[in-house]
Amino acid sequence: MKKVLLAGTAIVGAAFVASPAHADGLKLDLGGYFRGYAVYSDNDEQTGSSDRNFDFKKDAEVSFGGETTTDSGLTVGVHSELKLGSYDYTNASVFNPANAVFSAPGTSYSGANTSASNSQTDEAYAYFSGGWGRVNFGQEDGAAYLLQVAAPSADSNVDGLRVSVQSFDTKQWTSITTLSNIVLGYDNADFRQVDRITYLTPKFNGFQAGLSYAPKAITSGWNWSTASAPSDLGSTTAADFENLWELSARWDGEFQGFGISVGGGYADASTIKDTGTGTMGSDDLQTWDAGLNVAFQGFSLGAAYKQTNTAVDNNGDIKTWVVGAGWDNGPYHVGASWMNMDLDSNVYGIGFADSVKLNRYTVGGGYTFGPGMTFRGAVGVLDVDNGTDTTPEPNQYEVTVGTDINF
């Protein structure tokens, strides 16, 4: 895989040195989105715990960048995304990727920065493309996520590939509160906020493949400098990883009027500190996914699977199945999905009394009232089977009504 990566890099280098090139400069492009929801939820609560039933949730972001094409045909661009008024991500860790958007009602996120008005860079990268494909360099999702096939959803913000609105109180699933912010999504993106290089092939008869590499899992923060000293491997913890590789492939095509998308991805990250058996860091972090989606005359049906070993070599897997269906007619959308998530008893090396099995059922729809603007609503029910951790076992549901505005 390293040879493939170096070959892709060499192509970019050749594009720079082959001949003098002229460009008119990057033209600034501004965009973003606002997602605002009213959420009602009912979570069966453990003794001594109390949640607010009604809350407002939002996720807002502004993006900016520019692109130009040189006389030699090389397209060069930069792109950056800034989260607005959101809590800090802690995506350097695969353990807790959540931010305030995912918090349960009435709870606060205890991540690296608990200022609700704080803004943070979500992505910042440069890209180079041509007839040979595309290279991204910087803080951007890897190939496994970029080419991942998602199942249809009721509301992609609620039950889609990457969830941004969730009010299921996960601390009620088990007496172990460390998992209080686990997100019921299935994106193959264990490390989002890292600097990586990604090569994507051009599409050929609907087929496209990708490869990503990042040397380390630590985020590049505001004080990061290209002149800084190499990372001190002696100060790492069990949650630190290096040499992050991602490989994925996808095919989009049509057969007798049916639109078909099928794909899969694999991600591997090497643990830096070798820990004891059954603890986090006792194995490399390995995640793979597969998906299939079929569409015909406004109807769509699909399924997706994801499995990760959570860097634990003994009963540490998380297995996720998602099946979804949708119908789109002009500005209207109706959808439904079922998610089954099975967390082994020793995920992340924590150790449940028993494995935790989740079944989430979601129905909903939306209406497009303008370009890039939708009203959305969904109802979700979560059935929890957590063995002997609590009695009775919790059942939860949520109702979400909101708007998604892209500009």
N, C-alpha and C positions, 0 to 999 in steps of 0.2 A: 504493500500500500504506500510505503514511503516513496518508492520509485515513481508511482503514479502522481503523488502530490508534488514531487520535485519537477516532474515533467510539466505539470500544469503551471507551476511557478515559472519554469523556463520559457513557456510560451508567452507569458506576460512580459518577461524581460526582453524577449526577442521583439515584441511589439514596440518596445520603447527604443531599442537601439538600431532597428533595421533601417530607419531613415528619419530625417528631420520631419517633425510633425508640427502642424499649426492648429490651434483651436481658438475660438472666440472667447473662451472662458466659461466658467460654470454659471448657469442662470439659476437663481434662487427659486426653489419650489417650497411652498409652505402648505402644510396640511395638519390633520389630527382628527381626534374624535372626542365625543362626550357620551358616556353611558350613565344614565341616572335611573335608579329603580326604587320603588317602594316595595318593601318586603315584609310579609307576615309569615312567621314561622312558629311552630309548636314543637318543642323538643322535650321528650320524656327526660326528666332531670333526676340525677342521683341525689341522695340525701345531702343537704347542705349546699346545694347549687340552685341558682335561680337565674333565668335568662329573660331578657326583654323580648316580647313577642313581635313588636313592630319596630322597623328601622328603615332609614334611608341609606342607600349604598350608591356610590359613584366610582367611576374610573374615567379619568380624563388624561389626554396626552396631546402634545403638539409635536409635529415632525417637520423637519426642514432639511434641505439639502440642495444639490444641484447636479447637473449632468451636461456633458458636452461630448461631441464626437470629433476626433482629430481627422486631418486630411488622409491619414493612413487607414481610417476605418475603425480605430480603436475608440470605444465608448468608455468614458471615465466619469465616475460620479462619486458623491459622498452623501451619506444619509445619517441623520441623528434623530432620536426620539427622546422627549423629555416628559416624564410623568409629572402631572400637576396636582399638588395637594394630596399626595398619597404617602403612606408610610414607606420607609425604606424597604427594599427587597433584601433578603439575605440569600440570594441565589448562588453565592459562592459555595454554599452547602447544599447537598442533595437532600438534607434532612428536613429543612423547613423552608420551602420556596414561597410561602404565602406572604401576602401583604394585607393591609387593612380591608381590602375589598372582600377577602375571604373570611374575615373574622365572624365569629358567632355573635348574635344580637347581645348587646350589653357588655361585651368584652372588649378589651384593648389589646393590641398587638405589642409584644415585648421584644421586638427585634432590635436591630442596631440603632435605630432612630425612632423614637416614639412621638415625634412632632407631627401632628396631623396636617400641618401646612407645608411640610417639607416637600420639595420637588427633587427628582433624581433622574439622571440620564439612564434611559432604558436600553438604547442602542446607539452606537456610534461606529460607523465603518465606511470604508471606501470600497468601490467595486470597479472591475474592469471586464468588459465583455466584447465579444466579436463573434465571427463565424465559428471559432474554436470552442465557444462556451462562455462561462462567466466565472470570475474569481471574486469572492468577498474577503476582505481583510479588516479585522477589527472586532468590535463587540456586536455580534449578531448571532442569531440562532444557527445551529449546525445543520448539516445535510439531512440528518434523520428526521428533524422536524419540518424542514422546508419542503420535503417531498412526501411527507406522511399523508396517507389517505384516511379521511375522517368519515364516520358514519353520519347519516342525516340526523338532525336534531330538532327538538321543539323550539329552542332558542339557543343559538350557539354560545351566548354569553353565560347560560345557565347549565346546559348539559352537553356542550360541545367539546371539541378537542382540547381547548385551553379555556378553562372556566374562569370567569371574572366576577361572577355574582354567586355567592353561596352562603346560606344561613343555617345549614345543618351544623349543630354544635358537636364537633367530633370529640370533645372531652367527655361527653356523656356515653360514648361507646364502651369505654373501659376505664378502670380506676387509674390507669397510667396516663397522667395528664400531659406527658411530653409530646404526644401526638395531637395536641389540641388544635393544630392548624392544617391538618392534612387536607389536600384539595382533591375533589372527585373529578379530576380530568384524566386524560390519558395521552397527553403529548409526550413524545419521546424527546425530552429536553431536560436531562438531569442537571446540566450546567448551562444556564442562560447567560449570565452576566460575566462572560470571559472573553478575552481576546483570542480569536482563532482565525484560521485561514480555511476557506471552503472553495472547492472547485465543483461546478455544475456543468455537465456536458450540454451541448445543444440538444434540442429535441429532434429525434430521428424517427419518423413514422410513429410518433406519439410516445416514444421511449426516452427517458432521461434518467441519468444516474448522478450521484454526488458523493463527495468525499471531504471530510473535515478533520482538522487537527488543531489541538491547543496544547501547549506545553504544560500548563498548570491550571488548577481549578480556582485559583484565587482571583477575585474581581480586581479590576483596575479602578481605583477610586479617584477622588478629586486630586490627591497629592501624588498620584503615580507619575513617574518620570522615566523617559527613555534612557536616562543616564543613571538610574538607580542600580544598586548592587544586585547581584543574583540572589534569588530566594534562598533563605537559610533552611536547608532540608532538615537540620537538626532541631528546629523549633516546630516541626509539624505535629499535628494531632491525628487521631484515628479517622477524622472526617476530611483529611486532606488527600487530594489525588493529583496525579500528573499523567501526561501523555494521553490526552483524551482523543480517541479516534471515533469517527462516525462514518458509516457507509450505508447508502440507501439507493433504491431504484424505484421507478414508477412508470406505469404505462397508462396513457389516456387515449381512448379510441372509440370507435363506433362499429357495431355489428348488427346489421339488419334493423336499423332504427333504434337500437339500444346504445346508450352512452355508457361506457365502462371505464372505471378507474380501478387499478389494482397496484399495490406496491408494498414494500417492506423496508425496514431499516434496522441497523445494528449499531450499538454504541458500547464502547469499552473505555474504562478509566482505571489506571493502575494505582493501587494504594501505595502511599509513600511510607507509612509506618505499619509494619507487619504486626498485627495484634493477635491475641490469643484466639483459639477456636471458639466460634459462636459469637464473637464480638464484631462490631462494625470496624471494617478495615482488615478483617481476617481473609478477605477475598477481594479480587478486583470487582469494580462495579460494572455489571453487564446488563444491558437493557436491549430488548428487541421488540419490534412491532410488525404487524401485518394488517392490511385492510383491503376491502373490496366494496365497491359502490356501483350500483346499476341504476340507470335512469331511463324512463320511457314516458313520453308525452306528459310531462309535468309531475309524474310520480317517481319517487326514488326509494331505494332499499339498499341498505348496506350494513356491514359488520366490521369491527376492528378488534384487534387483540394486542395487548401489551404485557410484557413480563420483565421484571427486574429482580435481581437477587439482593438488592440493597447493601451490597458489599459485605454480606454475611455468608459464611460457608455452611451454616447449619440452620435449616428451617427459617430462612430469612427472605423468602420470595414474596412479591406482590404480583398477583395475576389478575388481569382486568379484561373482561369481555364487554363489548358495547354493540348493541343492535339498534338500528334506527330506521324510521320510515318518514317520508315527507311528501307533501303535495303542494305544488306552486302553480297558481293561476293568476297571471297578471300581477297586481300588487299584493295578492294574498298568499300567505304561507301557513300551512298546518303541518305539525310534526309530532312525533312521539319517539321515545327512546327507552331502552332498558340497559342498565349497567349492572354488571356483577363483578364485584371486587373481592378477592380473597387474600387476606393478609396473614401470612404464616405467624406462628406464635412468637418468633424471634426476629421480626422485622427490625432493621437498624440496630440489632443487638440489644434491644430493650427487654423483651421477654414478657409476653402476655401470659395469663393463666391458661389461655387457649387461643386458637386462631380466631380471627374476626372475619365474618362473612357479611358482605353488604349487598343489598339489592335496591337500586334506585329506579323508580318509574317516573317518567316525566311526559306530560302532554302540554301542548301549547300552540301558539301561532303568532303571526304578526301581520302588520299592514304597512306597506311602503307609501308614505304620504308625500314624498318628494325625493329628488335625487340624493341617495345616500342617507335617507332619513326614514326610520321605521318606528312604529309603536309595537311593543311586544308584551306578551303575557304568557305565563306558564304555571303549572301546578306540579309539584314534585313530592313523591312519597319515598321515604327511606326506611327499609326494613333491615334491622341489625340482628345478627346472630353472633354473639360474642362468648359463647360457651358458658363458663361459670363465673365470669367477672362480675356481673350484676344480675339481680333478679328483682322484678321481671326485666327482660331485655328491652332496650329502648326502641321506640318507633318514632319517627319524626316526619314532619311534612312542612313544605314552604309554598307560598304563593308569591309570585313576582310579577309586577307590572311596571313597565318602564319604557324608555326611549333610547335609541342608539342613533346618534347623529355623527356622520362623517363629513369632513370638509377638506 
